[in-house]
Amino acid sequence: MKKIFLGLAMALWTAAAAPAQLVSFQLTGGLTWINGDDYNRGLTGLNRYLQDTSTSLAGAYEPLDSGLNVQVEIINWFTPHIGVGLGGGYYRVGRENTVSGGGLVSGMPYDFQSTVSARVSAIPFFLNLRVLVRLLPTLSLDVFAGPVFQVVQFNFENPMTLSLDSTNQVETFTASQTSFGGQAGLGLNFDLFPGVGLVAAGGYRFGRVSNLQGNWSVLGTSAPGPINLSSSVYDLWYYEFTQGATYPRLGFFDDNGPSGAGISGARRADINLSGLTVSAGVKFSF
């Protein structure tokens, strides 16, 4: 599949560099959504686990789903109806939620508070084959599709306090990875006057990142002493934890992954980047 995308990208790149009848510069911004996949399943499992095991609970961890998107594109039109666009952009999907509650360990009560802040930041580079269909003298339908290459960073931070052993710690993780995928969609172009127009589009971008290996640390204090753990080769793992019921879970571990009683199905986690994108902006042609 990757070879197909690379072949398509090379063909479109060659076309984009060829002489054109008309060149357009397009600047748009809007919203983007992602599927989230393993990360969101892990949060759902953690919420269920806390609901089942806590004596009191306030708040819930919310999935990664939507954020802001901006992109620019230069389009070479070889005919009034067919062109190739070369562009790039930036989008960021993040969530921060605080959960607090209490429970019992060996009959001893405890309280906790945890704030999970996670975000996916991506820089997509793309090539689009564009077909323009004139609907009215000033209104056109724009159909586009092409490959997408993304540079992705995943950031995670979890400050937590726990009454057991007077624990106060912060867990962090940062990893970067690349992704090959594609996109397709429809847009409307409205000509304000010669050379300037408004554009609006909706599309679907697909791709995923896996093997998220990066810098992990847990720093803090506790009654037994300071907490100072770190590694530059930890990965984001997905697994299932069984304690009465079975809960999807996430964690950061070395190459061996999670192990122990009740743990099964451990594998390196994926984050699915696929989702809708809607945007609007301006287009200049010359």
Buried (B, 14 or more C-beta within 10 A) or exposed (E): EEEEBEEBBEBBEEBBEEEBEBEBBBBBBBBBBBBBBBBBBBBBBBBBBBEEBBEEBEBBBBBBBBBEBBBBBBBBBBEEEEBBBBBBBBBBBBBEBBBBBBBEEEEEEBBBBBBBBBBBBBBBBBBBBBEBEEEEEEEBEBBBBBBBBBBBBBBBBBBBBBEBEEBBBBBBBBBBBEBBBBBBBEBBBEBEEEEEBEBBBBBBBBBBBBEBBBEBBBBBBBEEEEBEEEBEEBBBBBBBBEEEEBBBBBBBBEEEBBEEEEBEEBEBBBBBBBBBBBBBBEBEBE
